[in-house]
Amino acid sequence: MDTVAVFTAGLKRYIGTAIDVRTRFAFAYTYKANSSASATDFIGKFLKVAPFATRCIQTDNGSEFAGHFDDSCSRHQLTHFYNYPRHPQANGLLGRFNRTVQEQCVNHYLDYLDEPDDFNRKLMDCLIWYNTEKPHRGIGKATPMRYYMDNFCSSELSNMLWTLTWTFLLS
């Protein structure tokens, strides 16, 4: 997990990001504040939309990943690992996802950033594309959801579930 700060036209927003290393399944959500309360809300949302059980997370040493966030990790029985300070290559896959979010979503929808709910609707569209349509070389040019379904599911699930998972976040 990470937090990306976006500054535009005197406005500051924070995008929580997370990616699963094995499947490349990714999630992001925008907040007005970079706080442990926002990070706690983010981990809750990620755990709801991820199609798999999460047992551990890795973050940098940012203050948003302390306090309420640590309490939330304990409640969800998550092991929390920290990156070494000033060692971004330890989270290179997430860094690449952050760049994709910036290039494929943030840069195109800057006008929506003043209202996080409006921007998050656009962000969800980008995440659906990322997880269900964009091929990833690191997983054999499959999409994250296809890779997950082919390698980690014991039975074939309906593709219709892919997009319906996100709707509860925006209602």
OpenMM code with the backbone's topology and positions (N, CA, C; nanometers):
from openmm import Vec3, app, unit

residues = "MET ASP THR VAL ALA VAL PHE THR ALA GLY LEU LYS ARG TYR ILE GLY THR ALA ILE ASP VAL ARG THR ARG PHE ALA PHE ALA TYR THR TYR LYS ALA ASN SER SER ALA SER ALA THR ASP PHE ILE GLY LYS PHE LEU LYS VAL ALA PRO PHE ALA THR ARG CYS ILE GLN THR ASP ASN GLY SER GLU PHE ALA GLY HIS PHE ASP ASP SER CYS SER ARG HIS GLN LEU THR HIS PHE TYR ASN TYR PRO ARG HIS PRO GLN ALA ASN GLY LEU LEU GLY ARG PHE ASN ARG THR VAL GLN GLU GLN CYS VAL ASN HIS TYR LEU ASP TYR LEU ASP GLU PRO ASP ASP PHE ASN ARG LYS LEU MET ASP CYS LEU ILE TRP TYR ASN THR GLU LYS PRO HIS ARG GLY ILE GLY LYS ALA THR PRO MET ARG TYR TYR MET ASP ASN PHE CYS SER SER GLU LEU SER ASN MET LEU TRP THR LEU THR TRP THR PHE LEU LEU SER".split()
positions = [
    Vec3(0.0838, -0.1181, 0.0000),
    Vec3(0.0000, 0.0000, 0.0000),
    Vec3(0.0880, 0.1239, 0.0000),
    Vec3(0.0311, 0.2306, -0.0538),
    Vec3(0.1025, 0.3572, -0.0602),
    Vec3(-0.0010, 0.4691, -0.0669),
    Vec3(0.0471, 0.5915, -0.0540),
    Vec3(-0.0359, 0.7088, -0.0733),
    Vec3(0.0328, 0.7997, -0.1732),
    Vec3(-0.0412, 0.8427, -0.2744),
    Vec3(0.0102, 0.9330, -0.3765),
    Vec3(-0.0522, 1.0700, -0.3535),
    Vec3(0.0307, 1.1724, -0.3418),
    Vec3(-0.0193, 1.3093, -0.3268),
    Vec3(-0.0326, 1.3717, -0.4653),
    Vec3(-0.1468, 1.4352, -0.4894),
    Vec3(-0.1727, 1.5030, -0.6164),
    Vec3(-0.1959, 1.6507, -0.5863),
    Vec3(-0.1163, 1.7372, -0.6481),
    Vec3(-0.1289, 1.8816, -0.6320),
    Vec3(-0.1659, 1.9414, -0.7665),
    Vec3(-0.2752, 2.0167, -0.7710),
    Vec3(-0.3145, 2.0839, -0.8941),
    Vec3(-0.3996, 2.2063, -0.8602),
    Vec3(-0.3683, 2.3157, -0.9211),
    Vec3(-0.4439, 2.4403, -0.9061),
    Vec3(-0.4714, 2.4747, -0.7596),
    Vec3(-0.3702, 2.4618, -0.6750),
    Vec3(-0.3855, 2.4947, -0.5346),
    Vec3(-0.4637, 2.3921, -0.4540),
    Vec3(-0.4940, 2.2805, -0.5148),
    Vec3(-0.5724, 2.1750, -0.4515),
    Vec3(-0.4816, 2.0562, -0.4229),
    Vec3(-0.4978, 1.9956, -0.3060),
    Vec3(-0.4186, 1.8798, -0.2675),
    Vec3(-0.5123, 1.7641, -0.2359),
    Vec3(-0.4901, 1.6515, -0.3028),
    Vec3(-0.5672, 1.5297, -0.2784),
    Vec3(-0.4700, 1.4141, -0.2609),
    Vec3(-0.5185, 1.3083, -0.1958),
    Vec3(-0.4354, 1.1924, -0.1674),
    Vec3(-0.5049, 1.0672, -0.2185),
    Vec3(-0.4315, 0.9868, -0.2933),
    Vec3(-0.4865, 0.8637, -0.3487),
    Vec3(-0.4180, 0.7458, -0.2802),
    Vec3(-0.4976, 0.6688, -0.2076),
    Vec3(-0.4464, 0.5451, -0.1500),
    Vec3(-0.4399, 0.4414, -0.2600),
    Vec3(-0.3289, 0.3686, -0.2675),
    Vec3(-0.3122, 0.2667, -0.3709),
    Vec3(-0.2661, 0.1357, -0.3078),
    Vec3(-0.3072, 0.0256, -0.3697),
    Vec3(-0.2649, -0.1066, -0.3244),
    Vec3(-0.2616, -0.2001, -0.4443),
    Vec3(-0.1690, -0.2958, -0.4403),
    Vec3(-0.1598, -0.3952, -0.5468),
    Vec3(-0.1175, -0.5283, -0.4860),
    Vec3(-0.1752, -0.6359, -0.5379),
    Vec3(-0.1371, -0.7694, -0.4966),
    Vec3(-0.0213, -0.8152, -0.5846),
    Vec3(0.0875, -0.8559, -0.5239),
    Vec3(0.2088, -0.8910, -0.5983),
    Vec3(0.1863, -1.0128, -0.6871),
    Vec3(0.1107, -1.1105, -0.6406),
    Vec3(0.0936, -1.2347, -0.7185),
    Vec3(0.0020, -1.2180, -0.8381),
    Vec3(-0.1106, -1.1504, -0.8202),
    Vec3(-0.2103, -1.1423, -0.9280),
    Vec3(-0.2083, -1.0105, -1.0035),
    Vec3(-0.1430, -0.9095, -0.9492),
    Vec3(-0.1399, -0.7718, -1.0009),
    Vec3(-0.2745, -0.7011, -0.9851),
    Vec3(-0.3668, -0.7595, -0.9099),
    Vec3(-0.4942, -0.6930, -0.8815),
    Vec3(-0.4652, -0.5651, -0.8045),
    Vec3(-0.5240, -0.4545, -0.8493),
    Vec3(-0.4934, -0.3249, -0.7888),
    Vec3(-0.6206, -0.2505, -0.7500),
    Vec3(-0.6032, -0.1602, -0.6550),
    Vec3(-0.7135, -0.0778, -0.6073),
    Vec3(-0.6592, 0.0589, -0.5693),
    Vec3(-0.7437, 0.1601, -0.5825),
    Vec3(-0.7066, 0.2973, -0.5438),
    Vec3(-0.8332, 0.3718, -0.5020),
    Vec3(-0.8151, 0.4730, -0.4175),
    Vec3(-0.9279, 0.5535, -0.3713),
    Vec3(-0.8752, 0.6889, -0.3264),
    Vec3(-0.9503, 0.7949, -0.3532),
    Vec3(-0.9062, 0.9316, -0.3274),
    Vec3(-0.9649, 0.9877, -0.1984),
    Vec3(-0.8812, 1.0633, -0.1261),
    Vec3(-0.9216, 1.1262, 0.0000),
    Vec3(-0.8770, 1.2716, 0.0025),
    Vec3(-0.9443, 1.3511, 0.0850),
    Vec3(-0.9064, 1.4908, 0.1036),
    Vec3(-0.7893, 1.5056, 0.1988),
    Vec3(-0.7697, 1.4086, 0.2898),
    Vec3(-0.6643, 1.4185, 0.3910),
    Vec3(-0.5762, 1.2943, 0.3873),
    Vec3(-0.4513, 1.3141, 0.4218),
    Vec3(-0.3561, 1.2042, 0.4320),
    Vec3(-0.3416, 1.1707, 0.5803),
    Vec3(-0.4311, 1.0875, 0.6301),
    Vec3(-0.4355, 1.0590, 0.7728),
    Vec3(-0.4488, 0.9095, 0.7955),
    Vec3(-0.4283, 0.8671, 0.9202),
    Vec3(-0.4456, 0.7257, 0.9506),
    Vec3(-0.5934, 0.6861, 0.9392),
    Vec3(-0.6844, 0.7801, 0.9590),
    Vec3(-0.8272, 0.7509, 0.9395),
    Vec3(-0.8561, 0.7212, 0.7926),
    Vec3(-0.7961, 0.7985, 0.7020),
    Vec3(-0.8128, 0.7724, 0.5584),
    Vec3(-0.7514, 0.6387, 0.5201),
    Vec3(-0.6330, 0.6098, 0.5710),
    Vec3(-0.5671, 0.4824, 0.5411),
    Vec3(-0.6472, 0.3650, 0.5967),
    Vec3(-0.7089, 0.3846, 0.7125),
    Vec3(-0.7937, 0.2806, 0.7725),
    Vec3(-0.9163, 0.2557, 0.6851),
    Vec3(-0.9790, 0.3625, 0.6387),
    Vec3(-1.0932, 0.3492, 0.5481),
    Vec3(-1.0499, 0.2777, 0.4201),
    Vec3(-0.9329, 0.3142, 0.3697),
    Vec3(-0.8819, 0.2539, 0.2461),
    Vec3(-0.8598, 0.1039, 0.2615),
    Vec3(-0.7967, 0.0623, 0.3693),
    Vec3(-0.7717, -0.0820, 0.3858),
    Vec3(-0.9042, -0.1577, 0.3968),
    Vec3(-1.0030, -0.0982, 0.4599),
    Vec3(-1.1343, -0.1613, 0.4670),
    Vec3(-1.1965, -0.1791, 0.3295),
    Vec3(-1.1866, -0.0764, 0.2467),
    Vec3(-1.2402, -0.0847, 0.1105),
    Vec3(-1.1644, -0.1887, 0.0279),
    Vec3(-1.0314, -0.1892, 0.0408),
    Vec3(-0.9520, -0.2861, -0.0339),
    Vec3(-0.9906, -0.4286, 0.0053),
    Vec3(-1.0046, -0.4543, 0.1325),
    Vec3(-1.0390, -0.5889, 0.1778),
    Vec3(-1.1759, -0.6323, 0.1266),
    Vec3(-1.2683, -0.5368, 0.1065),
    Vec3(-1.4013, -0.5699, 0.0539),
    Vec3(-1.3980, -0.6014, -0.0950),
    Vec3(-1.3169, -0.5315, -0.1727),
    Vec3(-1.3190, -0.5522, -0.3178),
    Vec3(-1.2199, -0.6569, -0.3663),
    Vec3(-1.1174, -0.6863, -0.2892),
    Vec3(-1.0194, -0.7863, -0.3328),
    Vec3(-1.0873, -0.9226, -0.3426),
    Vec3(-1.0661, -0.9928, -0.4537),
    Vec3(-1.1339, -1.1215, -0.4716),
    Vec3(-1.0676, -1.2356, -0.3945),
    Vec3(-0.9713, -1.2048, -0.3105),
    Vec3(-0.8951, -1.3058, -0.2377),
    Vec3(-0.8775, -1.2595, -0.0935),
    Vec3(-0.8398, -1.3512, -0.0087),
    Vec3(-0.8121, -1.3177, 0.1310),
    Vec3(-0.6748, -1.2507, 0.1398),
    Vec3(-0.6669, -1.1461, 0.2186),
    Vec3(-0.5413, -1.0756, 0.2389),
    Vec3(-0.4914, -1.1074, 0.3790),
    Vec3(-0.3642, -1.1481, 0.3875),
    Vec3(-0.3071, -1.1845, 0.5170),
    Vec3(-0.2014, -1.0868, 0.5648),
    Vec3(-0.1380, -1.0162, 0.4709),
    Vec3(-0.0344, -0.9212, 0.5109),
    Vec3(-0.0308, -0.8048, 0.4120),
    Vec3(0.0231, -0.6933, 0.4603),
    Vec3(0.0390, -0.5745, 0.3774),
    Vec3(0.1783, -0.5175, 0.4013),
    Vec3(0.2229, -0.4410, 0.3044),
    Vec3(0.3518, -0.3737, 0.3153),
    Vec3(0.3309, -0.2269, 0.2836),
    Vec3(0.3854, -0.1396, 0.3682),
    Vec3(0.3737, 0.0044, 0.3470),
    Vec3(0.5090, 0.0692, 0.3715),
    Vec3(0.5167, 0.1969, 0.3386),
    Vec3(0.6330, 0.2737, 0.3798),
    Vec3(0.6121, 0.3161, 0.5245),
    Vec3(0.6949, 0.4028, 0.5751),
    Vec3(0.6875, 0.4423, 0.7154),
    Vec3(0.6087, 0.5713, 0.7356),
    Vec3(0.5178, 0.6026, 0.6435),
    Vec3(0.4381, 0.7244, 0.6527),
    Vec3(0.3488, 0.7252, 0.7755),
    Vec3(0.3234, 0.8448, 0.8263),
    Vec3(0.2420, 0.8576, 0.9479),
    Vec3(0.0988, 0.8088, 0.9263),
    Vec3(0.0515, 0.8054, 0.8023),
    Vec3(-0.0840, 0.7574, 0.7761),
    Vec3(-0.0973, 0.6076, 0.8046),
    Vec3(0.0158, 0.5369, 0.8087),
    Vec3(0.0148, 0.3928, 0.8345),
    Vec3(0.0486, 0.3610, 0.9804),
    Vec3(0.0059, 0.4471, 1.0710),
    Vec3(0.0242, 0.4271, 1.2155),
    Vec3(-0.1104, 0.4524, 1.2831),
    Vec3(-0.1139, 0.4502, 1.4129),
    Vec3(-0.2352, 0.4843, 1.4881),
    Vec3(-0.3548, 0.3990, 1.4526),
    Vec3(-0.4594, 0.4650, 1.3998),
    Vec3(-0.5835, 0.3950, 1.3640),
    Vec3(-0.5575, 0.2823, 1.2653),
    Vec3(-0.4625, 0.3043, 1.1748),
    Vec3(-0.4314, 0.2041, 1.0729),
    Vec3(-0.3788, 0.0760, 1.1376),
    Vec3(-0.2875, 0.0890, 1.2318),
    Vec3(-0.2353, -0.0295, 1.3019),
    Vec3(-0.3468, -0.1031, 1.3752),
    Vec3(-0.4372, -0.0278, 1.4366),
    Vec3(-0.5512, -0.0902, 1.5054),
    Vec3(-0.6378, -0.1686, 1.4063),
    Vec3(-0.6579, -0.1113, 1.2878),
    Vec3(-0.7378, -0.1774, 1.1853),
    Vec3(-0.6690, -0.3055, 1.1372),
    Vec3(-0.5379, -0.3001, 1.1203),
    Vec3(-0.4638, -0.4206, 1.0801),
    Vec3(-0.4817, -0.5305, 1.1839),
    Vec3(-0.4760, -0.4942, 1.3101),
    Vec3(-0.4952, -0.5927, 1.4171),
    Vec3(-0.6360, -0.6517, 1.4130),
    Vec3(-0.7368, -0.5659, 1.3938),
    Vec3(-0.8761, -0.6139, 1.3870),
    Vec3(-0.8963, -0.7121, 1.2723),
    Vec3(-0.8297, -0.6841, 1.1579),
    Vec3(-0.8439, -0.7699, 1.0394),
    Vec3(-0.7417, -0.8829, 1.0378),
    Vec3(-0.6634, -0.8962, 1.1439),
    Vec3(-0.5600, -0.9991, 1.1565),
    Vec3(-0.4610, -0.9952, 1.0401),
    Vec3(-0.4185, -0.8741, 1.0059),
    Vec3(-0.3204, -0.8533, 0.8994),
    Vec3(-0.1821, -0.8320, 0.9598),
    Vec3(-0.0832, -0.8957, 0.9019),
    Vec3(0.0549, -0.8689, 0.9397),
    Vec3(0.1010, -0.7483, 0.8607),
    Vec3(0.1571, -0.6499, 0.9287),
    Vec3(0.1982, -0.5236, 0.8653),
    Vec3(0.3507, -0.5199, 0.8553),
    Vec3(0.4006, -0.5218, 0.7318),
    Vec3(0.5438, -0.5101, 0.7050),
    Vec3(0.5731, -0.3683, 0.6593),
    Vec3(0.6909, -0.3186, 0.6934),
    Vec3(0.7337, -0.1843, 0.6533),
    Vec3(0.8507, -0.1930, 0.5565),
    Vec3(0.8534, -0.1021, 0.4586),
    Vec3(0.9698, -0.0886, 0.3703),
    Vec3(1.0855, -0.0301, 0.4499),
    Vec3(1.2051, -0.0557, 0.4035),
    Vec3(1.3202, 0.0131, 0.4606),
    Vec3(1.3116, 0.1605, 0.4235),
    Vec3(1.3497, 0.2499, 0.5123),
    Vec3(1.3472, 0.3938, 0.4794),
    Vec3(1.4339, 0.4238, 0.3567),
    Vec3(1.3840, 0.5145, 0.2731),
    Vec3(1.4529, 0.5579, 0.1516),
    Vec3(1.4926, 0.4397, 0.0615),
    Vec3(1.4015, 0.3451, 0.0479),
    Vec3(1.4281, 0.2260, -0.0331),
    Vec3(1.3046, 0.1950, -0.1189),
    Vec3(1.2699, 0.2854, -0.2131),
    Vec3(1.1458, 0.2682, -0.2905),
    Vec3(1.1457, 0.1444, -0.3799),
    Vec3(1.2634, 0.0932, -0.4160),
    Vec3(1.2657, -0.0245, -0.5025),
    Vec3(1.2069, -0.1482, -0.4338),
    Vec3(1.1915, -0.1447, -0.3030),
    Vec3(1.1288, -0.2557, -0.2314),
    Vec3(0.9805, -0.2663, -0.2659),
    Vec3(0.9241, -0.1631, -0.3210),
    Vec3(0.7834, -0.1609, -0.3580),
    Vec3(0.7689, -0.1168, -0.5038),
    Vec3(0.8560, -0.1673, -0.5901),
    Vec3(0.8599, -0.1253, -0.7301),
    Vec3(0.7320, -0.1512, -0.8063),
    Vec3(0.6672, -0.2628, -0.7808),
    Vec3(0.5426, -0.2955, -0.8503),
    Vec3(0.4350, -0.1923, -0.8192),
    Vec3(0.4280, -0.1512, -0.6937),
    Vec3(0.3311, -0.0488, -0.6551),
    Vec3(0.3691, 0.0863, -0.7148),
    Vec3(0.4975, 0.1165, -0.7199),
    Vec3(0.5423, 0.2412, -0.7830),
    Vec3(0.5001, 0.2480, -0.9290),
    Vec3(0.5091, 0.1357, -0.9986),
    Vec3(0.4673, 0.1316, -1.1394),
    Vec3(0.3162, 0.1489, -1.1509),
    Vec3(0.2411, 0.0883, -1.0608),
    Vec3(0.0963, 0.1070, -1.0614),
    Vec3(0.0614, 0.2529, -1.0349),
    Vec3(0.1304, 0.3165, -0.9407),
    Vec3(0.1059, 0.4578, -0.9115),
    Vec3(0.1259, 0.5431, -1.0363),
    Vec3(0.2283, 0.5108, -1.1139),
    Vec3(0.2527, 0.5848, -1.2385),
    Vec3(0.1380, 0.5613, -1.3378),
    Vec3(0.0903, 0.4385, -1.3470),
    Vec3(-0.0216, 0.4085, -1.4364),
    Vec3(-0.1461, 0.4857, -1.3947),
    Vec3(-0.1740, 0.4918, -1.2650),
    Vec3(-0.2895, 0.5686, -1.2158),
    Vec3(-0.2741, 0.7147, -1.2545),
    Vec3(-0.1545, 0.7686, -1.2384),
    Vec3(-0.1284, 0.9086, -1.2730),
    Vec3(-0.1507, 0.9335, -1.4220),
    Vec3(-0.0925, 0.8482, -1.5063),
    Vec3(-0.0993, 0.8688, -1.6516),
    Vec3(-0.2353, 0.8355, -1.7114),
    Vec3(-0.2991, 0.7295, -1.6640),
    Vec3(-0.4226, 0.6828, -1.7254),
    Vec3(-0.5487, 0.7413, -1.6639),
    Vec3(-0.5364, 0.7989, -1.5443),
    Vec3(-0.6572, 0.8493, -1.4787),
    Vec3(-0.6416, 0.9931, -1.4303),
    Vec3(-0.5488, 1.0171, -1.3415),
    Vec3(-0.5363, 1.1496, -1.2801),
    Vec3(-0.5182, 1.2579, -1.3858),
    Vec3(-0.4259, 1.2385, -1.4778),
    Vec3(-0.3993, 1.3403, -1.5799),
    Vec3(-0.5207, 1.3695, -1.6679),
    Vec3(-0.6084, 1.2707, -1.6852),
    Vec3(-0.7268, 1.2882, -1.7707),
    Vec3(-0.8461, 1.3486, -1.6974),
    Vec3(-0.8492, 1.3359, -1.5646),
    Vec3(-0.9674, 1.3785, -1.4894),
    Vec3(-0.9345, 1.4795, -1.3801),
    Vec3(-0.8387, 1.5657, -1.4042),
    Vec3(-0.8002, 1.6668, -1.3054),
    Vec3(-0.9164, 1.7572, -1.2655),
    Vec3(-1.0075, 1.7824, -1.3588),
    Vec3(-1.1225, 1.8697, -1.3298),
    Vec3(-1.2159, 1.8113, -1.2231),
    Vec3(-1.2070, 1.6816, -1.1979),
    Vec3(-1.2948, 1.6162, -1.1012),
    Vec3(-1.2330, 1.6067, -0.9616),
    Vec3(-1.1064, 1.6436, -0.9474),
    Vec3(-1.0351, 1.6239, -0.8213),
    Vec3(-1.0886, 1.7063, -0.7055),
    Vec3(-1.1547, 1.8203, -0.7331),
    Vec3(-1.2033, 1.9016, -0.6209),
    Vec3(-1.3080, 1.8274, -0.5386),
    Vec3(-1.3832, 1.7373, -0.6003),
    Vec3(-1.4803, 1.6545, -0.5289),
    Vec3(-1.4353, 1.5085, -0.5354),
    Vec3(-1.3811, 1.4539, -0.4273),
    Vec3(-1.3299, 1.3167, -0.4305),
    Vec3(-1.4322, 1.2128, -0.4758),
    Vec3(-1.5600, 1.2293, -0.4410),
    Vec3(-1.6601, 1.1313, -0.4842),
    Vec3(-1.6710, 1.1274, -0.6366),
    Vec3(-1.6704, 1.2447, -0.7000),
    Vec3(-1.6769, 1.2506, -0.8461),
    Vec3(-1.5515, 1.1886, -0.9076),
    Vec3(-1.4362, 1.2220, -0.8517),
    Vec3(-1.3113, 1.1666, -0.9041),
    Vec3(-1.3059, 1.0151, -0.8832),
    Vec3(-1.3540, 0.9678, -0.7682),
    Vec3(-1.3509, 0.8236, -0.7417),
    Vec3(-1.4360, 0.7449, -0.8408),
    Vec3(-1.5434, 0.8044, -0.8910),
    Vec3(-1.6228, 0.7370, -0.9940),
    Vec3(-1.5387, 0.7169, -1.1206),
    Vec3(-1.4638, 0.8175, -1.1593),
    Vec3(-1.3748, 0.8054, -1.2753),
    Vec3(-1.2628, 0.7050, -1.2462),
    Vec3(-1.2116, 0.7107, -1.1241),
    Vec3(-1.1049, 0.6196, -1.0833),
    Vec3(-1.1519, 0.4746, -1.0880),
    Vec3(-1.2750, 0.4483, -1.0472),
    Vec3(-1.3280, 0.3108, -1.0514),
    Vec3(-1.3336, 0.2591, -1.1944),
    Vec3(-1.3716, 0.3459, -1.2893),
    Vec3(-1.3707, 0.3055, -1.4306),
    Vec3(-1.2299, 0.2663, -1.4744),
    Vec3(-1.1309, 0.3445, -1.4331),
    Vec3(-0.9915, 0.3139, -1.4675),
    Vec3(-0.9474, 0.1828, -1.4031),
    Vec3(-0.9897, 0.1581, -1.2800),
    Vec3(-0.9515, 0.0346, -1.2112),
    Vec3(-1.0166, -0.0882, -1.2743),
    Vec3(-1.1395, -0.0731, -1.3186),
    Vec3(-1.2045, -0.1845, -1.3886),
    Vec3(-1.1271, -0.2173, -1.5148),
    Vec3(-1.0867, -0.1140, -1.5903),
    Vec3(-1.0043, -0.1361, -1.7089),
    Vec3(-0.8731, -0.2045, -1.6709),
    Vec3(-0.8062, -0.1543, -1.5678),
    Vec3(-0.6762, -0.2070, -1.5260),
    Vec3(-0.6862, -0.3538, -1.4853),
    Vec3(-0.7893, -0.3887, -1.4123),
    Vec3(-0.8016, -0.5244, -1.3579),
    Vec3(-0.8687, -0.6240, -1.4517),
    Vec3(-0.9455, -0.5760, -1.5501),
    Vec3(-1.0204, -0.6700, -1.6341),
    Vec3(-0.9874, -0.6624, -1.7828),
    Vec3(-0.9195, -0.5572, -1.8278),
    Vec3(-0.8920, -0.5433, -1.9711),
    Vec3(-0.7436, -0.5283, -2.0052),
    Vec3(-0.6668, -0.4654, -1.9187),
    Vec3(-0.5263, -0.4363, -1.9481),
    Vec3(-0.4408, -0.5618, -1.9289),
    Vec3(-0.3749, -0.6110, -2.0355),
    Vec3(-0.2864, -0.7255, -2.0192),
    Vec3(-0.1577, -0.6840, -1.9456),
    Vec3(-0.1070, -0.7745, -1.8631),
    Vec3(0.0141, -0.7489, -1.7845),
    Vec3(0.1200, -0.8508, -1.8243),
    Vec3(0.2350, -0.8021, -1.8672),
    Vec3(0.3418, -0.8922, -1.9106),
    Vec3(0.3904, -0.9830, -1.7975),
    Vec3(0.3938, -0.9331, -1.6756),
    Vec3(0.4454, -1.0104, -1.5631),
    Vec3(0.3608, -1.1314, -1.5262),
    Vec3(0.2390, -1.1382, -1.5767),
    Vec3(0.1515, -1.2530, -1.5495),
    Vec3(0.1057, -1.3157, -1.6812),
    Vec3(0.1974, -1.3207, -1.7776),
    Vec3(0.1706, -1.3886, -1.9047),
    Vec3(0.0732, -1.3175, -1.9950),
    Vec3(0.0724, -1.1859, -1.9922),
    Vec3(-0.0150, -1.1026, -2.0742),
    Vec3(-0.1635, -1.1268, -2.0468),
    Vec3(-0.1930, -1.1704, -1.9253),
    Vec3(-0.3320, -1.1866, -1.8827),
    Vec3(-0.3731, -1.0623, -1.8047),
    Vec3(-0.5019, -1.0454, -1.7856),
    Vec3(-0.5496, -0.9394, -1.6967),
    Vec3(-0.5417, -0.9929, -1.5540),
    Vec3(-0.5343, -0.9064, -1.4537),
    Vec3(-0.5295, -0.9563, -1.3163),
    Vec3(-0.6465, -1.0469, -1.2794),
    Vec3(-0.7667, -1.0116, -1.3188),
    Vec3(-0.8812, -1.0955, -1.2844),
    Vec3(-0.8760, -1.2292, -1.3578),
    Vec3(-0.8375, -1.2289, -1.4844),
    Vec3(-0.8270, -1.3547, -1.5592),
    Vec3(-0.7179, -1.4421, -1.4976),
    Vec3(-0.6056, -1.3825, -1.4630),
    Vec3(-0.4968, -1.4579, -1.4011),
    Vec3(-0.5420, -1.5177, -1.2687),
    Vec3(-0.6124, -1.4399, -1.1883),
    Vec3(-0.6633, -1.4891, -1.0609),
    Vec3(-0.7602, -1.6046, -1.0836),
    Vec3(-0.8540, -1.5867, -1.1750),
    Vec3(-0.9542, -1.6899, -1.2019),
    Vec3(-0.8883, -1.8188, -1.2525),
    Vec3(-0.7897, -1.8045, -1.3407),
    Vec3(-0.7255, -1.9223, -1.3993),
    Vec3(-0.6334, -1.9950, -1.3027),
    Vec3(-0.5748, -1.9240, -1.2074),
    Vec3(-0.4722, -1.9844, -1.1234),
    Vec3(-0.5089, -2.0051, -0.9768),
    Vec3(-0.6106, -1.9360, -0.9286),
    Vec3(-0.6377, -1.9425, -0.7857),
    Vec3(-0.7822, -1.9766, -0.7505),
    Vec3(-0.8672, -1.9936, -0.8488),
    Vec3(-1.0070, -2.0286, -0.8217),
    Vec3(-1.0283, -2.1753, -0.8526),
    Vec3(-1.0990, -2.2435, -0.7655),
    Vec3(-1.1249, -2.3856, -0.7872),
    Vec3(-1.2416, -2.4070, -0.8843),
    Vec3(-1.3282, -2.3075, -0.8980),
    Vec3(-1.4391, -2.3181, -0.9924),
    Vec3(-1.4508, -2.1870, -1.0694),
    Vec3(-1.5035, -2.1954, -1.1878),
    Vec3(-1.5191, -2.0771, -1.2732),
    Vec3(-1.6285, -1.9862, -1.2185),
    Vec3(-1.5937, -1.8610, -1.1907),
    Vec3(-1.6909, -1.7627, -1.1453),
    Vec3(-1.7375, -1.6799, -1.2635),
    Vec3(-1.8509, -1.6160, -1.2490),
    Vec3(-1.9055, -1.5347, -1.3559),
    Vec3(-1.8238, -1.4077, -1.3747),
    Vec3(-1.7948, -1.3720, -1.4997),
    Vec3(-1.7248, -1.2469, -1.5296),
    Vec3(-1.8071, -1.1258, -1.4883),
    Vec3(-1.9393, -1.1418, -1.4731),
    Vec3(-2.0236, -1.0287, -1.4331),
    Vec3(-1.9879, -0.9794, -1.2938),
    Vec3(-1.9298, -1.0626, -1.2105),
    Vec3(-1.8925, -1.0215, -1.0756),
    Vec3(-1.7805, -0.9185, -1.0767),
    Vec3(-1.7020, -0.9166, -1.1811),
    Vec3(-1.5850, -0.8296, -1.1859),
    Vec3(-1.6222, -0.6841, -1.1652),
    Vec3(-1.7235, -0.6360, -1.2355),
    Vec3(-1.7575, -0.4944, -1.2257),
    Vec3(-1.8571, -0.4660, -1.1133),
    Vec3(-1.9379, -0.5619, -1.0766),
    Vec3(-2.0358, -0.5382, -0.9716),
    Vec3(-1.9699, -0.5214, -0.8350),
    Vec3(-1.8519, -0.5747, -0.8181),
    Vec3(-1.7807, -0.5631, -0.6907),
    Vec3(-1.7585, -0.4178, -0.6532),
    Vec3(-1.7399, -0.3311, -0.7490),
    Vec3(-1.7043, -0.1922, -0.7231),
    Vec3(-1.8244, -0.1040, -0.6914),
    Vec3(-1.9443, -0.1464, -0.7274),
    Vec3(-2.0595, -0.0568, -0.7182),
    Vec3(-2.0925, -0.0161, -0.5749),
    Vec3(-2.0682, -0.1042, -0.4781),
    Vec3(-2.1026, -0.0690, -0.3403),
    Vec3(-2.0193, 0.0481, -0.2893),
    Vec3(-1.9011, 0.0679, -0.3431),
    Vec3(-1.8147, 0.1769, -0.2967),
    Vec3(-1.8695, 0.3143, -0.3328),
    Vec3(-1.9437, 0.3191, -0.4407),
    Vec3(-1.9877, 0.4491, -0.4914),
    Vec3(-2.1313, 0.4816, -0.4531),
    Vec3(-2.1996, 0.3887, -0.3886),
    Vec3(-2.3392, 0.4166, -0.3538),
    Vec3(-2.3523, 0.4884, -0.2230),
] * unit.nanometer
topology = app.Topology()
chain = topology.addChain("A")
for resn in residues:
    res = topology.addResidue(resn, chain)
    for name in ("N", "CA", "C"):
        topology.addAtom(name, app.Element.getBySymbol(name[0]), res)
